[in-house]
Amino acid sequence: MAATGSEKQGAKAFYVTTPIYYVNDAPHLGHAYTTVAGDVLTRWHRQRGEKVWYLTGTDEHGQKIMRTAEANDVTPQAWCDKLVEEAWKPLWEHLNIANDDFIRTTQKRHTDRVQEFVQDLYDKDEIYKGGYEGPYCVGCEEYKLPGDLIEAEDGTKLCAVHKKPVEILKEENYFFKLSAYGPKLLEFYEANPGFIQPESARNEVVNFVKQGLEDLSISRSTFDWGVPVPWDEKHVIYVWIDALLNYATAVGYNENPAKFDETFPANVHLIGKDILRFHAVIWPAMLMAQGLPVPGRVAANGWLMVGGEKMSKSNLTGIKPQDLTSHFGVDAYRWYFLRAIAFGQDGSFSWEDFTARYTSELANDYGNLASRVAAMVGKYFGGALPASTADGDAEKAIHEGLAKAVSVADVKIGEELDFQGGILAIFDFVKQVNGYITEQEPWKVAKDESEEGRARLATILYTAAESLRAVAVLLNPIMPETSQALWESLGAEASLGTLAAQPVQSAATWGQLPAGATVTKGAVLFPRLEEPKKD
């Protein structure tokens, strides 16, 4: 086999990151939503044959972590170690997240490079000493502007995100000259309109920068859980400066030039919209100050809502992903949120909606199609896939429908990050194949034992099986376990090789499944749901 893009040394990697997540608690659906999206995006590009690098990790410094550890009577490092090993990494493994690296901001490979980056900015006169007093949200680890606050009934100023009182902090700090980068950022946004997505997020950032940027406090001196400022160890580096740099330190900044050059900057930073300004304003300004390239895209997903509230631990709407995977299965979980919610917009989750979509689209449309086709090949042809020799207009329509599904899904998922649109294109094709079988009525054609009748039956079942071959390829980045099960049931593993090696952009090439392939009726892909147990 010829070398694919993923095997070519020195080629630029398609580099995707999630935010690095705070480890003050276990992950919830919101964290998993972003991480699954990144996994689907990177699996899709891998299946295009590209070289890919997918990074996730944990943010382990700052006042919030320190206070959480103190409340649990352990050291911050012990708290982080426990959460990472017992909650975060196991969940990503459970959800089939194929990340290439997992960065922790307490690792020496990160902290040493952070100090070097900040020291370099200080030496370039991009950082100066000053003082600051203002409202601070520990939950956001951020000084707040007046417009970022809301007022409680008693007049207390609250963080608009966490709905909790802010603290008024006054301390000596070091400042990054962020204000100098406002014009450069606006020029960059103008020249790169796709840098911030969706459009509403771009407009928010542009308007914010146009109002004028203030210099950024990049150190804290009232606590010590963080990376020490290298020239003044009475200070620790502001947790957001520390955190953003993971995207550089994880791929060899100042340590592995070859790795860094072939990976950095990220093609896509996937983030929640509540951390948009850090990624679309502060991060590119830091890179500009250091003379480093700016990322290709910052894509902000919306909030997952339950009962009209943003899903988070602080407002008690956090739901464990395992609560859903234990009932619906991991593949259905990976599929549902990207199918039900347009990426970049807020979306509401409900158990009822998940149940309805699972039953209608996964079990009835997709799973039932796979079962019917395998059963009929078994019943009418002894499990050996027959050759297609009597193609007509109906089959031509299927070929055209598949070509459209592949083309649309590749652009939607691979380029536009419109996961919902890509999934809908694939499932529109599944519906088309179901309609084809209903119209062709192979169970009736099977009663015609003439040569023409057998040829027609063979053509119908080959067309359906070959369609499923393509569907398995297209859905592999989204639902890898069930796609693999379907691939094996079609006899494709033995005849075509591994599923991961099938390029998505070639999925529409008709006739890949060879006649004679052994088709077996495996376990139901999406079993009927049991009624959830009541407490």
C-alpha positions as CSV (number, residue, x, y, z in Angstrom):
1,M,0.0,0.0,0.0
2,A,1.3,3.5,-0.8
3,A,2.2,5.7,2.0
4,T,-0.7,7.9,3.2
5,G,-0.5,11.5,4.3
6,S,-0.3,10.3,7.9
7,E,2.8,8.3,7.1
8,K,4.8,11.1,5.4
9,Q,7.5,12.4,7.6
10,G,7.8,16.2,7.8
11,A,4.3,16.9,6.5
12,K,2.4,19.5,8.5
13,A,0.0,17.8,10.9
14,F,-3.6,18.7,11.2
15,Y,-3.4,19.9,14.8
16,V,-6.6,20.1,16.9
17,T,-6.9,21.0,20.6
18,T,-9.6,21.0,23.2
19,P,-9.4,23.4,26.1
20,I,-7.4,22.0,29.0
21,Y,-10.0,21.4,31.6
22,Y,-9.9,22.5,35.3
23,V,-9.6,19.5,37.6
24,N,-11.5,21.0,40.5
25,D,-14.1,18.3,39.9
26,A,-15.0,15.3,37.7
27,P,-15.9,15.9,34.0
28,H,-19.5,16.5,32.9
29,L,-21.4,16.4,29.6
30,G,-20.1,19.8,28.6
31,H,-16.5,18.8,28.8
32,A,-17.2,15.5,26.9
33,Y,-19.1,17.4,24.2
34,T,-16.1,19.4,23.2
35,T,-13.8,16.4,23.5
36,V,-15.9,14.1,21.4
37,A,-16.3,16.9,18.7
38,G,-12.5,17.1,18.5
39,D,-12.2,13.3,18.3
40,V,-14.7,13.1,15.5
41,L,-12.9,15.9,13.6
42,T,-9.5,14.3,14.0
43,R,-10.7,10.8,13.2
44,W,-12.2,12.2,10.0
45,H,-8.9,13.8,9.0
46,R,-7.0,10.7,9.8
47,Q,-9.4,8.8,7.6
48,R,-8.6,11.2,4.8
49,G,-5.1,9.9,5.1
50,E,-3.7,13.0,6.7
51,K,-1.1,13.4,9.5
52,V,-3.1,14.4,12.6
53,W,-2.3,15.5,16.1
54,Y,-5.0,15.7,18.7
55,L,-4.3,17.3,22.1
56,T,-6.3,17.4,25.3
57,G,-5.3,17.7,28.9
58,T,-5.9,19.4,32.3
59,D,-5.3,22.8,33.8
60,E,-4.0,22.2,37.3
61,H,-2.9,25.6,38.7
62,G,-4.6,28.6,40.1
63,Q,-6.6,29.7,43.1
64,K,-9.7,27.6,42.3
65,I,-7.7,24.3,42.4
66,M,-5.9,25.4,45.5
67,R,-9.1,26.1,47.4
68,T,-10.7,22.9,46.2
69,A,-7.7,20.9,47.4
70,E,-7.7,22.7,50.8
71,A,-11.5,22.0,51.2
72,N,-10.7,18.3,50.7
73,D,-7.7,18.4,53.1
74,V,-5.1,17.4,50.5
75,T,-2.3,19.1,48.6
76,P,-3.2,20.7,45.2
77,Q,-0.9,18.2,43.5
78,A,-2.4,15.2,45.2
79,W,-5.9,16.5,44.3
80,C,-4.9,16.9,40.6
81,D,-3.3,13.5,40.5
82,K,-6.3,11.8,41.9
83,L,-8.8,13.5,39.6
84,V,-6.8,13.0,36.4
85,E,-6.1,9.4,37.0
86,E,-9.5,8.4,38.5
87,A,-11.9,10.7,36.5
88,W,-10.6,12.5,33.5
89,K,-8.4,9.9,31.7
90,P,-10.7,7.0,32.4
91,L,-13.7,8.9,30.9
92,W,-11.8,9.8,27.7
93,E,-10.8,6.1,27.3
94,H,-14.5,5.1,28.0
95,L,-15.7,7.5,25.3
96,N,-13.1,6.1,22.7
97,I,-11.3,9.4,22.5
98,A,-8.2,8.8,20.3
99,N,-6.0,11.7,21.6
100,D,-2.4,11.7,20.7
101,D,-1.2,13.5,23.9
102,F,-2.6,14.5,27.3
103,I,-0.9,17.5,28.7
104,R,-0.9,18.4,32.4
105,T,0.1,21.9,33.4
106,T,2.0,20.6,36.4
107,Q,4.3,18.5,34.2
108,K,7.9,19.8,34.0
109,R,7.8,19.6,30.2
110,H,5.2,22.4,30.5
111,T,6.3,24.5,33.4
112,D,9.9,24.9,32.3
113,R,8.8,26.1,28.8
114,V,6.2,28.5,30.3
115,Q,8.9,30.1,32.3
116,E,11.1,30.4,29.2
117,F,8.3,32.0,27.2
118,V,7.4,34.6,29.8
119,Q,11.1,35.3,30.5
120,D,11.5,36.0,26.8
121,L,8.6,38.4,26.8
122,Y,10.1,40.2,29.8
123,D,13.4,40.4,28.1
124,K,11.7,42.0,25.1
125,D,10.2,44.6,27.3
126,E,6.7,43.2,26.7
127,I,6.1,42.9,30.4
128,Y,6.3,45.5,33.2
129,K,5.6,45.8,36.9
130,G,2.5,47.5,38.2
131,G,-0.5,47.2,40.5
132,Y,-4.1,46.3,40.1
133,E,-7.3,46.4,42.1
134,G,-10.6,45.1,40.8
135,P,-13.4,42.5,41.0
136,Y,-12.0,38.9,40.5
137,C,-14.0,35.7,39.9
138,V,-12.1,32.7,41.2
139,G,-14.3,30.4,39.2
140,C,-13.2,32.1,35.9
141,E,-9.7,32.9,37.3
142,E,-10.2,36.3,35.8
143,Y,-10.4,40.0,36.7
144,K,-13.9,41.2,35.6
145,L,-14.8,44.4,33.7
146,P,-18.0,46.2,34.9
147,G,-19.9,44.9,31.9
148,D,-19.1,41.3,32.9
149,L,-21.0,41.6,36.2
150,I,-24.6,41.2,37.2
151,E,-26.2,42.4,40.4
152,A,-28.0,40.3,43.0
153,E,-31.2,41.5,44.7
154,D,-29.2,42.7,47.6
155,G,-26.8,44.7,45.4
156,T,-24.0,42.2,45.5
157,K,-21.9,42.1,42.3
158,L,-21.9,38.6,40.8
159,C,-20.0,36.9,38.0
160,A,-22.4,36.6,35.1
161,V,-21.1,33.1,34.3
162,H,-21.0,31.5,37.7
163,K,-23.7,33.7,39.4
164,K,-21.4,33.9,42.5
165,P,-20.0,37.0,44.2
166,V,-16.8,38.4,42.9
167,E,-13.9,39.3,45.3
168,I,-12.2,42.7,45.2
169,L,-8.5,42.0,44.9
170,K,-5.6,44.5,45.2
171,E,-2.1,43.3,44.5
172,E,1.2,44.0,42.9
173,N,1.4,42.4,39.5
174,Y,3.4,42.1,36.3
175,F,1.5,43.2,33.2
176,F,1.7,42.2,29.5
177,K,1.4,45.1,27.1
178,L,-1.8,43.7,25.6
179,S,-3.2,47.2,24.8
180,A,-0.5,47.6,22.1
181,Y,-1.9,44.7,20.1
182,G,-5.4,45.9,19.6
183,P,-4.7,47.4,16.1
184,K,-2.7,44.3,15.1
185,L,-5.5,42.0,16.2
186,L,-8.2,43.9,14.3
187,E,-6.0,43.9,11.2
188,F,-5.6,40.1,11.6
189,Y,-9.3,39.5,12.1
190,E,-10.0,41.6,9.0
191,A,-7.5,39.6,6.9
192,N,-8.7,36.2,8.4
193,P,-12.5,36.3,8.7
194,G,-12.7,32.6,9.4
195,F,-10.3,32.8,12.4
196,I,-13.2,33.0,15.0
197,Q,-16.3,30.9,14.6
198,P,-19.2,31.1,14.7
199,E,-19.9,34.6,13.2
200,S,-21.6,35.7,16.4
201,A,-18.4,34.9,18.4
202,R,-16.3,36.8,15.8
203,N,-18.6,39.9,16.1
204,E,-18.3,39.8,19.9
205,V,-14.5,39.7,19.8
206,V,-14.2,42.4,17.2
207,N,-16.5,44.7,19.1
208,F,-14.6,44.0,22.3
209,V,-11.2,44.8,20.8
210,K,-12.5,47.9,19.1
211,Q,-13.4,49.4,22.5
212,G,-9.7,49.3,23.4
213,L,-7.7,46.7,25.3
214,E,-6.2,47.2,28.7
215,D,-2.8,45.7,29.6
216,L,-3.2,42.2,31.1
217,S,-2.1,41.2,34.6
218,I,0.0,38.1,34.1
219,S,1.1,37.3,37.6
220,R,-0.5,36.8,41.1
221,S,1.2,37.4,44.4
222,T,-1.5,36.4,46.9
223,F,-1.1,32.7,46.6
224,D,1.7,30.3,45.4
225,W,0.0,27.4,43.5
226,G,1.3,28.1,40.1
227,V,4.4,28.4,37.9
228,P,6.8,30.9,39.6
229,V,7.7,34.0,37.6
230,P,11.3,33.3,36.8
231,W,12.8,36.7,37.7
232,D,10.6,37.2,40.8
233,E,9.5,34.1,42.6
234,K,7.2,36.1,45.0
235,H,4.8,35.9,42.0
236,V,3.3,33.0,40.1
237,I,2.3,33.3,36.5
238,Y,-1.4,34.0,35.9
239,V,-3.1,30.7,35.4
240,W,-4.5,31.7,31.9
241,I,-1.1,32.6,30.6
242,D,0.2,29.2,31.9
243,A,-2.8,27.4,30.4
244,L,-2.8,28.8,26.9
245,L,0.8,27.9,26.5
246,N,0.0,24.2,26.7
247,Y,-0.8,24.4,23.0
248,A,2.8,25.2,22.3
249,T,4.6,23.3,25.1
250,A,2.9,20.0,24.3
251,V,4.2,20.0,20.8
252,G,7.9,20.8,21.5
253,Y,8.2,24.6,22.0
254,N,11.8,25.3,22.9
255,E,12.4,21.6,23.2
256,N,11.8,19.7,20.0
257,P,12.1,22.1,17.0
258,A,11.2,19.4,14.4
259,K,8.0,18.4,16.2
260,F,7.1,22.0,16.8
261,D,7.6,23.1,13.2
262,E,5.5,20.2,11.8
263,T,2.7,20.7,14.3
264,F,2.4,24.3,15.6
265,P,0.2,26.4,15.3
266,A,-3.1,24.5,15.8
267,N,-5.4,24.3,12.8
268,V,-8.4,24.4,15.2
269,H,-8.8,25.3,18.8
270,L,-12.1,23.9,20.0
271,I,-13.3,25.9,23.0
272,G,-16.4,26.8,25.0
273,K,-17.7,30.3,24.3
274,D,-17.1,31.4,27.9
275,I,-13.4,31.3,27.2
276,L,-13.5,33.0,23.8
277,R,-11.6,36.2,24.7
278,F,-8.7,34.3,26.1
279,H,-8.2,32.3,22.9
280,A,-9.2,34.9,20.3
281,V,-7.6,38.0,22.0
282,I,-4.9,37.1,24.6
283,W,-3.5,34.0,22.9
284,P,-2.9,35.5,19.4
285,A,-1.5,38.7,21.1
286,M,1.0,36.6,23.1
287,L,2.1,34.8,19.9
288,M,2.5,38.0,18.0
289,A,4.6,39.4,20.8
290,Q,6.8,36.3,20.5
291,G,7.0,36.3,16.7
292,L,5.2,33.0,16.5
293,P,2.4,32.0,14.0
294,V,-1.2,32.5,15.0
295,P,-3.7,29.5,15.0
296,G,-5.9,28.8,12.0
297,R,-9.2,28.9,13.8
298,V,-10.8,29.3,17.2
299,A,-14.2,27.5,17.1
300,A,-16.4,28.2,20.1
301,N,-19.2,25.7,20.8
302,G,-22.3,26.8,22.6
303,W,-23.5,25.7,26.0
304,L,-25.3,22.5,26.8
305,M,-28.5,23.5,28.6
306,V,-30.6,21.5,31.1
307,G,-33.7,23.2,32.3
308,G,-32.5,26.4,30.7
309,E,-29.3,26.5,32.8
310,K,-25.8,26.1,31.5
311,M,-24.5,22.7,32.4
312,S,-21.8,23.0,35.1
313,K,-21.1,21.7,38.6
314,S,-21.6,25.1,40.1
315,N,-25.4,25.2,39.3
316,L,-25.9,21.4,40.0
317,T,-27.0,20.6,36.4
318,G,-23.8,18.5,35.8
319,I,-24.7,15.1,34.5
320,K,-22.1,12.3,34.2
321,P,-21.6,11.0,30.7
322,Q,-21.6,7.5,32.2
323,D,-25.2,8.1,33.2
324,L,-26.1,8.1,29.5
325,T,-23.6,5.7,28.1
326,S,-24.8,3.0,30.5
327,H,-28.2,3.3,29.0
328,F,-27.7,4.3,25.3
329,G,-24.2,3.0,24.7
330,V,-21.0,4.9,23.9
331,D,-21.5,5.2,20.1
332,A,-25.0,6.5,20.5
333,Y,-23.7,9.0,23.0
334,R,-20.9,10.2,20.6
335,W,-23.5,10.5,17.9
336,Y,-26.4,12.2,19.8
337,F,-24.9,15.5,20.9
338,L,-23.3,16.3,17.5
339,R,-26.5,15.2,15.7
340,A,-29.0,17.0,18.0
341,I,-27.1,20.3,18.5
342,A,-25.7,22.6,15.8
343,F,-22.0,23.1,16.8
344,G,-21.5,26.7,17.8
345,Q,-25.0,27.2,19.2
346,D,-26.5,26.5,22.6
347,G,-28.5,23.3,22.8
348,S,-30.8,21.7,25.2
349,F,-30.4,18.1,26.4
350,S,-33.3,15.9,27.5
351,W,-33.5,12.2,28.1
352,E,-36.7,12.1,26.1
353,D,-35.1,13.7,23.0
354,F,-32.2,11.3,23.2
355,T,-34.5,8.3,23.5
356,A,-36.7,9.4,20.5
357,R,-33.7,10.1,18.2
358,Y,-32.0,6.8,19.2
359,T,-35.1,4.8,18.5
360,S,-36.0,6.5,15.2
361,E,-32.7,7.1,13.6
362,L,-30.2,4.6,15.1
363,A,-32.3,1.6,15.9
364,N,-35.1,1.8,13.2
365,D,-33.4,3.5,10.3
366,Y,-29.8,2.5,10.5
367,G,-29.6,-0.6,12.7
368,N,-32.7,-2.2,11.2
369,L,-31.3,-1.7,7.7
370,A,-28.1,-3.5,8.6
371,S,-30.0,-6.4,10.1
372,R,-32.4,-6.7,7.2
373,V,-29.7,-6.7,4.6
374,A,-27.5,-9.3,6.3
375,A,-30.6,-11.5,7.0
376,M,-31.7,-11.4,3.4
377,V,-28.2,-12.2,2.0
378,G,-28.1,-15.1,4.4
379,K,-31.6,-16.3,3.5
380,Y,-31.5,-16.0,-0.2
381,F,-27.7,-16.5,-1.0
382,G,-26.4,-18.5,1.9
383,G,-24.4,-15.6,3.3
384,A,-22.3,-15.1,0.1
385,L,-22.7,-11.6,-1.3
386,P,-24.1,-11.9,-4.8
387,A,-22.8,-10.0,-7.8
388,S,-24.8,-7.0,-9.2
389,T,-25.6,-7.6,-12.9
390,A,-29.0,-5.9,-13.4
391,D,-28.4,-2.3,-12.4
392,G,-31.1,0.2,-13.5
393,D,-32.3,3.7,-12.7
394,A,-33.1,2.8,-9.1
395,E,-29.5,1.7,-8.5
396,K,-28.2,4.8,-10.4
397,A,-30.1,7.0,-7.9
398,I,-28.4,5.2,-5.0
399,H,-25.0,5.7,-6.5
400,E,-25.8,9.4,-7.0
401,G,-27.2,9.7,-3.5
402,L,-24.0,8.2,-2.0
403,A,-21.8,10.5,-4.0
404,K,-23.8,13.5,-2.6
405,A,-23.6,12.2,1.0
406,V,-19.8,11.7,0.8
407,S,-19.2,15.1,-0.8
408,V,-21.5,17.0,1.7
409,A,-20.3,15.1,4.8
410,D,-16.6,15.6,3.9
411,V,-17.1,19.4,3.6
412,K,-19.4,19.8,6.5
413,I,-17.4,17.7,9.0
414,G,-13.9,18.0,7.7
415,E,-13.9,21.7,6.8
416,E,-16.8,23.6,8.3
417,L,-17.1,21.8,11.7
418,D,-20.8,21.4,10.9
419,F,-21.1,18.0,12.5
420,Q,-24.8,18.1,12.5
421,G,-25.0,18.9,8.8
422,G,-22.5,16.1,8.0
423,I,-24.4,13.5,10.1
424,L,-27.7,14.5,8.5
425,A,-26.2,14.0,5.0
426,I,-25.1,10.5,5.9
427,F,-28.5,9.6,7.5
428,D,-30.4,11.1,4.6
429,F,-28.6,8.4,2.5
430,V,-29.5,5.7,5.0
431,K,-33.1,6.8,4.6
432,Q,-32.7,6.7,0.8
433,V,-31.4,3.1,1.0
434,N,-34.3,2.1,3.3
435,G,-36.7,3.6,0.7
436,Y,-35.0,1.7,-2.1
437,I,-35.5,-1.6,-0.3
438,T,-39.1,-0.8,0.4
439,E,-39.7,0.1,-3.2
440,Q,-37.8,-2.8,-4.7
441,E,-39.4,-5.4,-2.3
442,P,-36.7,-8.1,-2.5
443,W,-38.8,-10.5,-0.5
444,K,-41.3,-10.5,-3.4
445,V,-38.6,-10.6,-6.1
446,A,-37.2,-13.7,-4.3
447,K,-40.3,-15.6,-5.3
448,D,-39.3,-15.2,-9.0
449,E,-36.9,-18.1,-9.5
450,S,-36.1,-17.2,-13.1
451,E,-32.6,-16.1,-14.1
452,E,-33.9,-12.5,-14.5
453,G,-35.5,-12.7,-11.1
454,R,-32.4,-14.0,-9.4
455,A,-30.3,-11.4,-11.1
456,R,-32.6,-8.7,-9.9
457,L,-32.6,-9.9,-6.3
458,A,-28.8,-10.2,-6.4
459,T,-28.6,-6.6,-7.6
460,I,-30.9,-5.2,-4.9
461,L,-29.0,-6.9,-2.1
462,Y,-25.6,-6.1,-3.5
463,T,-26.7,-2.4,-3.8
464,A,-27.9,-2.4,-0.2
465,A,-24.8,-4.1,1.2
466,E,-22.4,-1.9,-0.8
467,S,-24.3,1.1,0.5
468,L,-23.8,-0.1,4.0
469,R,-20.1,-0.5,3.3
470,A,-19.9,3.2,2.5
471,V,-22.0,4.1,5.5
472,A,-19.6,2.2,7.8
473,V,-16.7,4.2,6.4
474,L,-18.5,7.5,6.8
475,L,-19.7,6.8,10.3
476,N,-16.5,5.3,11.6
477,P,-15.1,8.7,12.9
478,I,-18.4,9.2,14.8
479,M,-19.4,5.7,15.9
480,P,-16.3,3.5,15.7
481,E,-17.5,0.5,17.6
482,T,-20.7,-0.1,15.6
483,S,-19.1,0.8,12.4
484,Q,-16.5,-1.9,13.0
485,A,-19.2,-4.4,13.8
486,L,-21.0,-3.6,10.6
487,W,-17.7,-3.7,8.6
488,E,-17.0,-7.2,9.9
489,S,-20.6,-8.4,9.3
490,L,-20.3,-7.3,5.6
491,G,-17.2,-9.4,5.2
492,A,-15.3,-6.2,4.4
493,E,-12.4,-6.7,6.9
494,A,-11.4,-9.9,5.1
495,S,-11.9,-8.5,1.6
496,L,-10.9,-4.8,1.9
497,G,-8.7,-4.6,5.0
498,T,-9.1,-2.5,8.1
499,L,-11.9,0.1,8.3
500,A,-9.6,2.8,9.5
501,A,-7.6,2.5,6.3
502,Q,-10.6,3.3,4.1
503,P,-10.4,6.9,2.9
504,V,-13.7,8.8,3.5
505,Q,-13.3,10.8,0.3
506,S,-13.3,7.5,-1.7
507,A,-16.3,6.0,0.1
508,A,-18.5,6.7,-2.9
509,T,-16.4,4.7,-5.3
510,W,-19.0,2.0,-6.2
511,G,-18.3,-1.7,-6.3
512,Q,-15.6,-2.0,-3.6
513,L,-17.3,-5.0,-1.8
514,P,-16.4,-8.0,-3.9
515,A,-19.0,-10.6,-4.9
516,G,-18.6,-13.6,-2.7
517,A,-17.8,-11.7,0.4
518,T,-19.1,-13.5,3.5
519,V,-22.0,-11.6,5.0
520,T,-23.1,-12.6,8.5
521,K,-25.9,-11.3,10.7
522,G,-24.1,-10.1,13.9
523,A,-25.5,-8.6,17.0
524,V,-28.0,-5.8,16.7
525,L,-26.1,-2.6,16.3
526,F,-28.5,-0.5,18.4
527,P,-30.6,-2.8,20.7
528,R,-34.0,-1.8,21.9
529,L,-33.7,0.5,25.0
530,E,-34.7,-0.9,28.3
531,E,-36.9,1.3,30.5
532,P,-34.6,3.2,32.9
533,K,-34.8,2.0,36.5
534,K,-36.7,4.3,38.9
535,D,-35.1,5.0,42.2
